[in-house]
């Protein structure tokens, strides 16, 4: 991305998360929504999912980066490229296997 990453701030206080985890452990249900931002996100996704996806695609990555340029000599860049090549190879192998097995 060319810029340094910034840490993601806490969204909830730890106590809110702990209460939600405790509630979920002792009450049946497949999903639990915690907090009003979750309700807003679910509602917006039902009304205009494509619009929400485009907005998040534009702001999702840039909101996690600082204005400082990243170090061009950082060792993680080479590791990321190697990982991408390895995953692409695994993807091709899985597709070939699925085609051969006619899944």
C-alpha positions in Angstrom: 0.0 0.0 0.0 3.0 2.2 0.3 2.1 3.7 3.7 2.6 2.5 7.3 -0.3 0.8 9.0 -1.9 2.2 12.1 -3.3 0.2 15.0 -7.1 -0.2 15.0 -8.7 1.5 17.9 -10.9 -0.4 20.3 -14.5 -0.3 19.2 -16.1 -1.3 22.5 -15.0 -1.2 26.1 -13.8 -4.6 27.3 -16.7 -5.0 29.7 -19.2 -4.8 26.8 -17.4 -7.5 25.0 -17.2 -9.7 28.1 -20.9 -9.3 28.8 -21.8 -10.2 25.2 -19.5 -13.3 25.4 -21.0 -14.4 28.7 -24.6 -13.9 27.4 -23.8 -15.8 24.2 -22.3 -18.7 26.2 -25.4 -19.2 28.3 -28.2 -18.4 25.9 -29.0 -20.3 22.7 -28.9 -18.6 19.3 -26.8 -18.6 16.2 -26.1 -14.9 16.0 -25.9 -12.0 18.4 -25.6 -8.4 17.5 -23.7 -6.2 20.0 -24.1 -2.4 19.8 -26.0 0.1 17.7 -23.3 0.3 15.0 -23.9 -3.4 14.3 -27.6 -2.8 13.9 -26.9 0.2 11.6 -24.5 -1.9 9.5 -27.0 -4.8 9.1 -29.8 -2.4 8.2 -27.7 -0.6 5.6 -26.6 -3.9 4.1 -30.2 -5.0 3.7 -31.2 -1.8 2.0 -28.2 -1.2 -0.3 -25.5 -3.9 -0.1 -23.7 -3.0 -3.2 -23.4 0.7 -2.1 -22.0 -0.4 1.3 -19.5 -2.7 -0.4 -18.2 0.1 -2.6 -17.9 2.6 0.3 -16.0 0.0 2.4 -13.8 -0.8 -0.6 -12.8 2.9 -0.9 -12.3 3.7 2.8 -11.6 0.3 4.3 -7.9 0.1 3.6 -7.1 3.8 3.7 -8.6 4.2 7.1 -6.1 1.7 8.5 -3.0 3.6 7.1 -1.1 6.6 8.3 0.3 9.3 6.0 3.9 8.1 6.6 5.4 6.2 3.8 6.4 2.6 4.5 9.9 1.4 4.7 10.9 0.1 1.2 13.4 -2.3 2.7 11.0 -3.9 5.1 11.4 -7.7 5.0 7.7 -8.4 5.0 7.3 -7.2 1.4 9.3 -10.2 0.1 7.4 -12.6 2.4 4.1 -11.2 1.2 5.0 -11.8 -2.4 6.2 -15.3 -1.7 2.9 -16.0 0.2 0.9 -14.7 -2.8 2.7 -17.0 -5.2 2.3 -20.0 -2.9 -1.5 -19.4 -2.5 -1.9 -18.9 -6.2 -0.2 -22.2 -6.8 -2.4 -23.9 -4.2 -5.5 -22.4 -5.9 -4.5 -23.7 -9.3 -3.8 -27.2 -7.8 -7.1 -27.3 -6.1 -9.0 -26.3 -9.2 -7.2 -28.9 -11.3 -7.9 -31.6 -8.7 -11.6 -30.5 -8.5 -11.8 -30.6 -12.3 -10.2 -34.1 -12.4 -12.6 -35.3 -9.7 -15.5 -33.5 -11.4 -16.7 -31.9 -8.2 
